[in-house]
Structures are given as C-alpha cells and as structure tokens.
C-alpha cells in the first residue's frame, strides 16, 4: 500500500478523522478506484448518507466486497423484528396501517346505495333531462333494485355482509 494511505489509516485509528480524511482525499485524487481508500473514507464521516455514498462507491469498484456490504447493512434503518428474535430478512415485520374509513368496501357500498336512487330520482324529476339520460337512470334504478333484492338482502341475512 501507498505511504499516504498507510498514514491516513493510522490517523483514523488514532482518532484523528480530519487528518485521515485529508490524506485520503489526496490519495483518491491519484487513485480513485482504490477499494480500501473508499472504505476508510467512509469511516471518517459521522453523517450516514456520506458513509453510504462511500460504501456504494466501494461496491461499484468491487460488487463482492463483504466489508462494504456489512457497512451498508449497519446503516439500514432498524426494523422491528418478530418476537422469535430471528434476524432473517424474510422474517422482518413490516408495520401495517389501517385503511381510512372512506376506503373501506362497506363505505363504498353504502355510498352507492344512498346516491344511486337519489341521482335517479333527481334526473327523472327534471323536465330538462334528455330521454337518453332518463333511460340510463331507469336502467340504473332497475339494476339497483335487483342488486338490493338478490345480493344485499341475502348477504345481510346470512351474515356475510360486514361493514
């Protein structure tokens, strides 16, 4: 390894991140594809985003770099693990959000059941409405009544319709 890189590593290990970072910048100007230099450059930053960029640069140079993969894994936000304590990625629990009340199927059905006959009554009562719109309104009203008789009422009595 180059003497500049050795001095930078020694400075970082001694706790002098600023000196180590300055030396690494000088070294990376000459050899910007040095995997070890980018790994150590990531160690000089306290900001997780800057560390992440350095580690991603290492992976661009060497996609199989285990230290870079471990470093990125440590930077990932912590996720609640299941009660069993496993750390498997497949077993990670993702938080679920409850649907807003207006997105539920029950609300949509109730809105349809309320607004369909209301709209058809308004349309059929309006003398300015064209005949084709009145035909659509009557068809919709007939479908509404059939749906209430053959779908909603049996579902309500069987207990399968839950709002």
C-alpha positions as CSV (number, residue, x, y, z in Angstrom):
1,X,0.0,0.0,0.0
2,X,1.0,3.6,-0.6
3,X,2.6,5.5,2.3
4,X,-0.2,8.2,2.1
5,X,-2.9,5.5,2.6
6,X,-0.9,4.0,5.5
7,X,-0.7,7.4,7.2
8,X,-4.4,8.0,6.6
9,X,-5.3,4.7,8.2
10,X,-3.0,5.3,11.1
11,X,-4.5,8.8,11.7
12,X,-8.1,7.4,11.6
13,X,-7.2,4.6,14.0
14,X,-5.7,7.2,16.3
15,X,-8.9,9.1,16.3
16,X,-7.8,12.0,14.0
17,X,-10.5,11.6,11.4
18,X,-9.9,15.1,9.9
19,X,-6.3,14.3,9.1
20,X,-7.2,10.9,7.8
21,X,-9.9,12.3,5.6
22,X,-7.5,15.0,4.2
23,X,-4.9,12.3,3.4
24,X,-7.5,10.0,1.8
25,X,-8.7,12.9,-0.4
26,X,-5.2,13.4,-1.6
27,X,-4.7,9.7,-2.2
28,X,-8.1,9.3,-4.0
29,X,-7.2,12.1,-6.4
30,X,-4.3,9.9,-7.6
31,X,-6.2,6.5,-7.4
32,X,-9.9,7.0,-7.4
33,X,-10.6,3.3,-7.8
34,X,-8.9,2.1,-4.6
35,X,-11.4,0.0,-2.6
36,X,-9.5,0.2,0.7
37,X,-9.3,4.0,0.5
38,X,-13.0,4.4,0.0
39,X,-13.7,2.0,2.9
40,X,-11.6,4.1,5.2
41,X,-13.0,7.3,3.7
42,X,-16.5,6.1,4.8
43,X,-15.1,5.6,8.4
44,X,-14.2,9.3,8.6
45,X,-17.7,10.6,8.2
46,X,-20.3,10.8,11.0
47,X,-23.1,11.5,8.5
48,X,-24.8,8.2,7.5
49,X,-25.5,9.5,4.0
50,X,-21.9,10.3,3.3
51,X,-20.9,6.9,4.7
52,X,-23.5,5.3,2.5
53,X,-22.1,7.0,-0.6
54,X,-18.5,5.9,0.2
55,X,-19.7,2.3,0.7
56,X,-21.7,2.3,-2.5
57,X,-18.6,3.5,-4.3
58,X,-16.7,0.5,-2.9
59,X,-19.4,-1.8,-4.3
60,X,-19.2,-0.1,-7.7
61,X,-15.5,-0.9,-7.6
62,X,-15.9,-4.4,-6.2
63,X,-19.5,-5.7,-6.1
64,X,-18.4,-8.7,-3.9
65,X,-16.9,-6.5,-1.1
66,X,-18.0,-8.0,2.2
67,X,-16.9,-5.1,4.4
68,X,-18.9,-2.7,2.2
69,X,-22.0,-4.9,2.3
70,X,-21.7,-5.2,6.1
71,X,-21.3,-1.4,6.5
72,X,-24.4,-0.7,4.3
73,X,-26.4,-3.3,6.3
74,X,-25.5,-1.5,9.5
75,X,-26.6,1.8,8.0
76,X,-30.1,0.5,7.1
77,X,-32.8,1.8,9.4
78,X,-33.7,-0.6,12.2
79,X,-36.9,-2.5,11.7
80,X,-38.9,-4.3,14.4
81,X,-38.1,-8.0,14.4
82,X,-40.6,-10.7,15.3
83,X,-41.0,-11.9,18.8
84,X,-38.9,-15.0,18.0
85,X,-35.8,-12.9,17.7
86,X,-34.7,-14.0,14.3
87,X,-32.7,-11.7,12.1
88,X,-33.7,-13.2,8.8
89,X,-34.7,-10.6,6.2
90,X,-37.7,-12.7,5.2
91,X,-39.0,-12.6,8.8
92,X,-38.9,-8.8,9.2
93,X,-42.2,-7.4,10.2
94,X,-43.4,-4.5,8.2
95,X,-45.8,-2.2,10.0
96,X,-49.4,-2.2,8.7
97,X,-51.6,0.8,8.6
98,X,-55.3,0.7,9.0
99,X,-57.3,1.8,5.9
100,X,-59.1,5.1,6.3
101,X,-62.8,4.6,6.9
102,X,-63.7,6.1,3.5
103,X,-61.6,3.5,1.7
104,X,-63.5,0.5,3.1
105,X,-65.8,-1.6,1.0
106,X,-68.7,-1.0,3.4
107,X,-68.5,2.7,2.9
108,X,-68.4,2.4,-0.8
109,X,-71.4,0.1,-0.9
110,X,-73.3,2.5,1.4
111,X,-72.4,5.5,-0.7
112,X,-73.6,3.6,-3.8
113,X,-76.8,2.5,-2.1
114,X,-77.5,6.1,-1.0
115,X,-76.5,8.1,-4.1
116,X,-77.9,5.9,-6.9
117,X,-81.6,6.2,-6.1
118,X,-81.1,9.9,-5.1
119,X,-79.5,10.7,-8.5
120,X,-82.1,8.7,-10.5
121,X,-85.0,10.5,-8.7
122,X,-83.4,13.9,-9.4
123,X,-82.8,13.0,-13.1
124,X,-86.3,11.5,-13.6
125,X,-87.9,14.5,-12.0
126,X,-86.1,17.1,-14.0
127,X,-88.1,18.2,-17.1
128,X,-84.9,19.4,-18.9
129,X,-83.3,15.9,-18.8
130,X,-83.0,14.2,-22.2
131,X,-84.7,10.9,-22.9
132,X,-81.4,9.0,-23.2
133,X,-80.3,10.2,-19.7
134,X,-83.7,9.1,-18.4
135,X,-83.2,5.7,-19.9
136,X,-79.8,5.4,-18.2
137,X,-81.4,6.5,-14.9
138,X,-84.2,4.0,-15.2
139,X,-81.8,1.2,-16.1
140,X,-79.6,2.1,-13.2
141,X,-82.6,2.2,-10.8
142,X,-83.7,-1.3,-12.0
143,X,-80.2,-2.7,-11.5
144,X,-80.1,-1.0,-8.1
145,X,-83.4,-2.7,-7.0
146,X,-82.3,-6.1,-8.4
147,X,-79.0,-5.8,-6.6
148,X,-80.7,-5.0,-3.3
149,X,-83.1,-7.9,-3.7
150,X,-80.8,-10.6,-4.9
151,X,-77.4,-9.6,-3.4
152,X,-77.6,-7.2,-0.4
153,X,-80.6,-8.7,1.4
154,X,-79.5,-12.3,1.2
155,X,-75.9,-11.3,2.3
156,X,-77.3,-9.3,5.2
157,X,-79.4,-12.2,6.4
158,X,-76.7,-14.8,6.0
159,X,-74.2,-12.7,8.0
160,X,-71.7,-12.4,5.1
161,X,-72.0,-8.7,4.6
162,X,-69.8,-6.9,7.1
163,X,-69.4,-3.2,7.1
